[in-house]
Amino acid sequence: MAFALKGVAYITGAGSGIGQSTALALARQGVRSFTLLDRNAVTETASQLKKSFPGISIKELEMDVTDEKAVNHSVEQTVKEFGRLDYAFNNAGVGGAIDTTDKMDRKEFDRVLGVNTLGVWLCERAQIRQMLKQEKLTDSYRSYRGSIVNMASMYGVIGPSADVPATAYATSKHAVIGMTRADAAALALKGIKINAICPGYVATPLIGGAESMEEGGAMEMERKKVPLQRLGNVEEIADCVAFLHSDASSFMIGASLVVDGGFTIQ
């Protein structure tokens, strides 16, 4: 599937998993300028991009998304380096403790919402402020000043089962969807497209890798609830993020695109 993307991409949590795969997906669709951000080094992602797409331009930044000054500075550095910011993927997140409210420590609850909700809000705010200063890439009615995709979850549209009481995580992802909808409605006519991606169970370190859902694994029963009877692949999520950034999704505003192998339809 080709979308012919042009412009500058900004991806948090880009060091591995869905963030890394999304960088590669956007590059396959034509993006040649990236700011890659993570708490840890993004060297591996940058190396893969440079190997597969010679001539690509990459700015690598280590950043904590809960650090307001660092977030604002990262957007400023992106614009200084590339002139603008067109595609933002606010992907950085944590899973948190699998506990009900009565068993959860305040510090853990704050940590999960700090990264998953406040971190997304800080990044989105800095991105919006920049996008409002720039013109659209093309004159097409399907073009925008910028596109933002926020990382939510299927547990942002449903509640987790009693077997997996991920209370803090679900709370943080419901909040991301509310934020996405509110900002999308407010900023659509100003030329900014904002949507959320809602993955189901995907083979990433966030759920302990694919092994946790194999026979006898801690999450085996959750895998069996998926109609496809398998985990998602990071590339399957990344391709959907690329779609949300493309003109193919130009009439999608404030959407929560669920990519979960059918988990939420049962």
C-alpha positions as CSV (number, residue, x, y, z in Angstrom):
1,M,0.0,0.0,0.0
2,A,1.6,3.3,-1.1
3,F,0.6,6.7,0.2
4,A,3.4,8.9,-1.2
5,L,4.2,10.7,2.0
6,K,6.4,13.8,2.0
7,G,7.6,15.9,4.8
8,V,9.1,15.6,8.3
9,A,8.2,12.9,10.9
10,Y,8.6,13.0,14.7
11,I,8.3,9.7,16.6
12,T,8.6,9.1,20.3
13,G,9.4,5.6,21.6
14,A,11.3,5.1,18.4
15,G,14.0,2.9,19.8
16,S,12.1,-0.4,19.4
17,G,8.8,-2.1,18.8
18,I,5.9,-0.1,17.2
19,G,7.9,3.2,17.1
20,Q,10.8,1.6,15.3
21,S,8.5,-0.2,12.9
22,T,6.5,3.0,12.2
23,A,9.7,4.9,11.3
24,L,10.4,2.2,8.7
25,A,6.8,2.2,7.5
26,L,6.8,6.0,7.0
27,A,10.2,5.8,5.2
28,R,8.7,3.1,2.8
29,Q,5.9,5.6,2.0
30,G,8.4,8.4,1.1
31,V,9.3,10.3,4.3
32,R,13.0,11.2,4.3
33,S,13.4,13.4,7.3
34,F,13.0,12.1,10.9
35,T,13.4,13.1,14.5
36,L,13.6,9.9,16.5
37,L,13.1,10.1,20.2
38,D,13.3,7.6,23.1
39,R,14.4,7.4,26.7
40,N,17.2,5.2,25.4
41,A,19.4,5.5,22.3
42,V,17.7,5.2,18.9
43,T,20.9,4.0,17.2
44,E,19.4,0.7,16.0
45,T,16.4,2.4,14.4
46,A,18.5,5.0,12.8
47,S,20.9,2.4,11.5
48,Q,18.1,0.4,9.9
49,L,16.7,3.4,8.2
50,K,20.0,4.5,6.8
51,K,20.8,1.0,5.5
52,S,17.4,0.7,3.8
53,F,17.0,4.3,2.6
54,P,20.3,5.9,1.6
55,G,20.3,9.7,1.8
56,I,17.7,9.8,4.7
57,S,18.1,12.6,7.3
58,I,17.8,11.7,11.0
59,K,18.0,13.6,14.2
60,E,18.4,11.3,17.2
61,L,17.3,12.5,20.6
62,E,17.2,10.9,24.0
63,M,14.2,12.3,25.8
64,D,11.8,11.7,28.7
65,V,8.3,12.7,27.4
66,T,7.3,13.9,30.9
67,D,10.0,16.6,30.8
68,E,8.2,19.7,29.5
69,K,11.3,21.7,28.6
70,A,12.8,18.7,26.8
71,V,9.7,18.1,24.8
72,N,9.4,21.8,23.7
73,H,13.1,21.8,22.9
74,S,12.8,18.7,20.8
75,V,10.2,20.2,18.5
76,E,12.2,23.4,18.3
77,Q,15.3,21.3,17.3
78,T,13.2,19.4,14.7
79,V,12.1,22.7,13.0
80,K,15.6,24.1,13.2
81,E,16.9,21.0,11.5
82,F,14.2,20.4,8.9
83,G,12.1,23.5,8.6
84,R,8.8,22.1,9.7
85,L,7.0,19.1,11.4
86,D,4.4,17.2,9.4
87,Y,3.8,13.8,10.9
88,A,3.9,13.2,14.7
89,F,3.5,9.9,16.3
90,N,3.2,10.1,20.1
91,N,4.0,6.5,20.8
92,A,6.1,6.4,24.0
93,G,4.3,4.5,26.8
94,V,4.5,2.1,29.7
95,G,2.3,-0.8,30.8
96,G,2.3,-0.4,34.5
97,A,1.2,-2.7,37.3
98,I,-1.6,-5.2,36.7
99,D,-3.6,-4.2,39.8
100,T,-7.0,-3.0,40.8
101,T,-7.3,0.4,42.4
102,D,-7.5,-0.9,46.0
103,K,-4.1,-2.6,45.5
104,M,-2.3,0.1,43.6
105,D,0.2,2.5,44.9
106,R,-0.3,6.2,44.2
107,K,3.3,6.5,42.9
108,E,2.7,3.8,40.3
109,F,-0.6,5.3,39.2
110,D,1.1,8.7,38.7
111,R,3.9,7.1,36.8
112,V,1.7,5.4,34.3
113,L,-0.5,8.5,33.7
114,G,2.6,10.6,33.6
115,V,4.1,8.8,30.6
116,N,0.9,7.6,28.8
117,T,-1.2,10.7,29.2
118,L,0.7,13.7,30.3
119,G,3.6,12.7,28.0
120,V,1.3,12.5,25.0
121,W,-0.3,15.9,26.0
122,L,3.0,17.6,26.3
123,C,4.2,16.3,22.9
124,E,0.9,17.1,21.2
125,R,0.8,20.6,22.6
126,A,4.3,21.4,21.3
127,Q,3.5,19.8,17.9
128,I,0.2,21.7,17.6
129,R,1.9,25.0,18.4
130,Q,4.4,24.4,15.6
131,M,1.9,23.2,13.1
132,L,-0.3,26.3,13.5
133,K,2.7,28.3,12.3
134,Q,3.3,26.4,9.0
135,E,1.3,26.1,5.8
136,K,0.0,22.9,4.3
137,L,2.4,20.8,2.2
138,T,0.1,21.0,-0.8
139,D,-2.9,23.0,-2.0
140,S,-5.1,19.9,-2.0
141,Y,-8.3,20.0,0.2
142,R,-7.1,16.6,1.5
143,S,-3.8,18.1,2.8
144,Y,-3.2,19.5,6.4
145,R,-0.7,21.7,8.1
146,G,0.2,18.6,10.1
147,S,-1.0,15.2,11.2
148,I,-0.8,13.8,14.7
149,V,-1.4,10.2,15.8
150,N,-1.6,9.5,19.5
151,M,-0.9,6.0,20.9
152,A,-4.0,4.7,22.7
153,S,-5.0,1.1,23.1
154,M,-8.0,-1.2,22.7
155,Y,-8.2,-0.7,26.5
156,G,-8.9,2.9,25.7
157,V,-12.3,1.9,24.2
158,I,-13.1,-1.1,26.5
159,G,-12.2,-2.0,30.0
160,P,-9.7,-4.8,30.7
161,S,-11.0,-8.1,31.9
162,A,-11.0,-9.1,35.6
163,D,-8.1,-11.5,34.7
164,V,-6.0,-8.5,33.6
165,P,-6.9,-5.6,35.8
166,A,-4.7,-3.0,34.2
167,T,-6.5,-0.1,35.9
168,A,-3.9,2.6,35.5
169,Y,-3.1,1.6,31.9
170,A,-6.7,1.6,30.9
171,T,-7.3,4.9,32.6
172,S,-4.4,6.5,30.8
173,K,-5.5,5.3,27.4
174,H,-9.1,6.3,27.9
175,A,-7.7,9.8,28.7
176,V,-5.7,9.8,25.5
177,I,-8.8,9.1,23.4
178,G,-10.7,11.9,25.1
179,M,-7.8,14.3,24.5
180,T,-7.6,13.2,20.8
181,R,-11.3,13.8,20.3
182,A,-11.4,17.2,22.0
183,D,-8.3,18.5,20.2
184,A,-9.3,17.0,16.8
185,A,-12.7,18.8,16.9
186,A,-11.1,22.1,18.0
187,L,-8.3,22.1,15.5
188,A,-9.7,20.5,12.3
189,L,-10.7,23.8,10.7
190,K,-7.3,25.2,11.6
191,G,-5.7,22.5,9.4
192,I,-4.4,20.0,11.9
193,K,-5.5,16.3,11.7
194,I,-5.5,14.4,15.0
195,N,-6.3,10.7,15.4
196,A,-5.5,7.8,17.8
197,I,-4.3,4.3,17.1
198,C,-5.7,1.6,19.4
199,P,-3.7,-1.6,19.2
200,G,-4.7,-4.9,20.8
201,Y,-2.2,-7.4,22.0
202,V,1.0,-7.0,20.0
203,A,4.3,-8.9,20.3
204,T,6.3,-6.2,22.1
205,P,8.2,-6.0,25.4
206,L,5.2,-4.2,26.9
207,I,3.4,-7.5,27.3
208,G,6.5,-9.6,27.9
209,G,7.0,-10.6,24.3
210,A,5.3,-13.4,22.4
211,E,6.4,-16.0,24.9
212,S,3.9,-14.7,27.5
213,M,1.0,-15.7,25.3
214,E,2.2,-19.2,24.4
215,E,0.8,-22.4,26.0
216,G,1.2,-22.0,29.8
217,G,2.2,-18.3,29.5
218,A,0.8,-15.7,31.8
219,M,-1.3,-14.2,29.0
220,E,-2.4,-17.3,27.2
221,M,-6.0,-16.9,28.0
222,E,-6.0,-13.4,26.6
223,R,-4.5,-14.6,23.3
224,K,-7.4,-17.2,23.1
225,K,-9.9,-14.3,23.3
226,V,-8.5,-12.9,20.0
227,P,-10.6,-14.3,17.1
228,L,-7.4,-14.6,15.0
229,Q,-5.8,-16.6,17.8
230,R,-2.5,-14.7,17.5
231,L,-0.7,-11.6,18.5
232,G,-0.4,-8.7,16.3
233,N,2.8,-7.8,14.6
234,V,4.4,-4.4,15.0
235,E,4.4,-3.9,11.2
236,E,0.6,-4.3,11.2
237,I,0.2,-1.4,13.6
238,A,2.9,0.7,11.9
239,D,1.1,0.4,8.5
240,C,-2.1,1.7,10.1
241,V,-0.2,4.7,11.6
242,A,1.1,5.5,8.1
243,F,-2.4,5.3,6.8
244,L,-3.6,7.8,9.4
245,H,-0.9,10.2,8.4
246,S,-1.7,9.9,4.7
247,D,-4.2,11.7,2.5
248,A,-6.1,8.4,2.3
249,S,-7.4,9.2,5.8
250,S,-8.2,12.8,5.1
251,F,-11.8,12.5,6.2
252,M,-10.9,10.9,9.5
253,I,-10.8,13.4,12.5
254,G,-10.7,12.3,16.1
255,A,-10.9,8.7,15.1
256,S,-9.8,5.8,17.4
257,L,-8.6,3.2,14.9
258,V,-8.8,-0.2,16.6
259,V,-6.3,-2.7,15.4
260,D,-6.8,-5.7,17.6
261,G,-7.4,-8.9,15.6
262,G,-11.1,-8.6,16.6
263,F,-10.7,-8.7,20.4
264,T,-13.1,-5.9,21.0
265,I,-16.0,-7.1,18.8
266,Q,-16.8,-10.1,21.0
